[in-house]
């Protein structure tokens, strides 16, 4: 994300056309490309962003989805358009993806299809997709698509807000997306080592950087492993080390789940100081982002209402510091925040990564134009 900000989208007003999306690599090698999402409002490259000025792929669903939202009767759930006329938004994606793959099954093609409407805001509604997902996969089999097509079925994260996020299970849920991969049978026969490595890597730590390198492996065959953001990352078709750390795969401390924790009392003096420090960091972000506010508005200065939980990472050796995950509530607005904070033996605090907002902010931050700062701002 930092590279994208520096290289091709320095502000939210910049289009993302010049970003090095991997579908460009496939297109340069003669592949037909496609891209579609079920909700154009919160699309990956459009939510609080400018999006594309030019059509990014050969087949692009956004114009159709925008026209459907404008010209059909909508049914909303949790603020998202789950139905366009009589059809689920997700069904449009599955049908388009099926038609695309079937039409071009004897050609080179690459497509990215993404769905948000039934999984973004409720922990239970994704189950409505179970049978639809089964039918989609069965259609790919019936149409002989899987004979020569890699299929990668994945999520970007789990539930990010709601009551479950106040639990340890919810903390894990946000940080552990799923990924399933189908490798065509002919590819397994011609590349038995790659297939064996893929199977062996199933229970090892991998990240989206590894997946990006895997796609390059599919496209180019021989390739160099490692990226600028993750020098130690590898294709999932190569042997993944069994003892990888989060650092090895480009996952920062705030998002790492590879540690054990012990619960602590929230009344400890150092814990209270830690939370005050974190709230101070949030307020500093808001102060520096005042130029992103609507005219004649401002964000309230936040204060601590209560510390709800705190836990400490457990280490086998002394490292000169301790890391904590702390959950707290602020005023005004009753925002719930979760932060990973390092406390050095000399008593210095350091915020590790960003602070997560784990309950919905809704219209509380409507005066803030910056998507990142919206989760912190309470407009006054």
ROLOLUM-646796 format. One record per residue (C-alpha): residue in one letter; x negated, y, z negated. Coordinates in steps of 0.1 Angstrom, whole numbers, plus 5000, padded with zeros to 4 digits. Layout:
! residues N
AXYZ ...
! end
This chain:
! residues 380
X500050005000 X497150244992 X495650175026 X498950245043 X499250575024 X495750675034 X495850545069 X499250575086 X501850715062 X500250985040 X503651125031 X507250995033 X507851235062 X505351055083 X506750785107 X505250435103 X504750375140 X500950375137 X500750125108 X498949805118 X501849565115 X500949215123 X503649185149 X501449415170 X498749155170 X501248895182 X502549135208 X499049195221 X498648825227 X501848805248 X504348715221 X507948835222 X508649025190 X511849085169 X512649255136 X515949295117 X517349375082 X520849345069 X520949685052 X519449975071 X519750215042 X517350035020 X515349885048 X511649815041 X510450105062 X513350345059 X514250375022 X513050715012 X510850705043 X511050825079 X510850485095 X510050435132 X510250695159 X509750435186 X511350085188 X508749875169 X509549535184 X510949395217 X514249315198 X515249545170 X518449515150 X518649855133 X520650035160 X523249755159 X523549755121 X523850135120 X526650125146 X528349845127 X528350045095 X529750345113 X532450165133 X533749885111 X535549855078 X532949815051 X533149605019 X530749714992 X529249534962 X526849694938 X526549984962 X525549774992 X527449695024 X527949325020 X530549305048 X530749475082 X534249425093 X535149055088 X531448945088 X528848925060 X525849145068 X523648845060 X525548635086 X524548895113 X520948835104 X521248455104 X523148455137 X520748695154 X517748495141 X519248175154 X519948315188 X516548475190 X514648155182 X516847945204 X516648175234 X512848195232 X512047845219 X509947775250 X508148105248 X505648265224 X507548475199 X507148635164 X510148765144 X510648915109 X514248905095 X514949035060 X518049025038 X518949245008 X522649285003 X523448964984 X520248934964 X519149294955 X521449394927 X522849074911 X521148764898 X524048534907 X525248654942 X522348484961 X524048154955 X526648274980 X523948215006 X523247854997 X525447695023 X524847965049 X521047915045 X521547535049 X523547585081 X520947825095 X518247565090 X520347295104 X521047505135 X517347545140 X516847175138 X519847105161 X518647365187 X515147205186 X513547525174 X511447355147 X509647145172 X507247435180 X507947705155 X506447795122 X509147905097 X508148095065 X511048145041 X510048385013 X511048664989 X509148974979 X510048964942 X512748844918 X515349044899 X513949384889 X516549524867 X519549414845 X519849234812 X517648944822 X514749174827 X514749244790 X513648884785 X510348704790 X512048484817 X513048804834 X509448934833 X508348614851 X511348634875 X510248974888 X506648864894 X507048524910 X508548534945 X509148204963 X507648084996 X508447785017 X506747705049 X507547465078 X504647355100 X505647195134 X504846825135 X502646855166 X500547115148 X500046875119 X498746605143 X496346835161 X495147005129 X495346745101 X492846935079 X494947245079 X498047045071 X496246865043 X495047195029 X498447345030 X499947055010 X497047074985 X497547454981 X501147424971 X500447444933 X497647694935 X497748074931 X498248254964 X499448604973 X500748795003 X497148875013 X496648495018 X499948475038 X498748765061 X495548565068 X497548255074 X499548435101 X496248545117 X495148175115 X498348075134 X497648345160 X493948325166 X492847985152 X489348065141 X489248385120 X487448565092 X488948535057 X489148825033 X490749165036 X489749515025 X492149484996 X491349124988 X487849014999 X488348664983 X491648584999 X491948305024 X494348145049 X496647895033 X495347645059 X491947665042 X491147515009 X492247754981 X490047744950 X491847574920 X490547824895 X491648154911 X492448454890 X494848734897 X491848954906 X490748694932 X494048724950 X494549104948 X497149094920 X496749374894 X497049314857 X500549454854 X501849194878 X499748904867 X501448604850 X498348384844 X497948464807 X499448344775 X500948594751 X501948624714 X504748844701 X503849134678 X505749364655 X507049674671 X506449874639 X502649864641 X501050214642 X498950124672 X502050004691 X503950324684 X500850524696 X500650314727 X504250384737 X503750754731 X500750754753 X502650574780 X505550814779 X502951094781 X501650944813 X505150924827 X505751294819 X502551384835 X503551214867 X506851394867 X505151724861 X502751664890 X505751574912 X507751894907 X507251984944 X509351674953 X512451804935 X515551964950 X515852334946 X516652464911 X516352124895 X513851964872 X513151634854 X513751614817 X510751564795 X511051204782 X510651104746 X510650764728 X513950634715 X512750284704 X510150014710 X512049704719 X509249444722 X505549404724 X503349114731 X499549074734 X497548864758 X495548594741 X491848544750 X489348274741 X486448524739 X486148884727 X486249124756 X486049464739 X489749534745 X493249394741 X496049414767 X499649454757 X503049434775 X505349674758 X509149734765 X510650064753 X513650294757 X513450674763 X515650974760 X517451134777 X519050864799 X518450544779 X515850434805 X514150104798 X510450094808 X507949814807 X504149884808 X500949694806 X498449894784 X494849824775 X493549924740 X489749924738 X487949844705 X487050214703 X490750304702 X491250434738 X494450354757 X494550284795 X497650224816 X497149914838 X499049974870 X502450134873 X505250144847 X508249934856 X511850064852 X513949764843 X517449914842 X519350094870 X518850464872 X521750524896 X522450894901 X520251004871 X517451084895 X519351224925 X517451554923 X514151364930 X513151304966 X510151094959 X511050724958 X508350624934 X509250904909 X512950834910 X512650554885 X511150804859 X513151124865 X516251224846 X517651524864 X518651834844 
! end
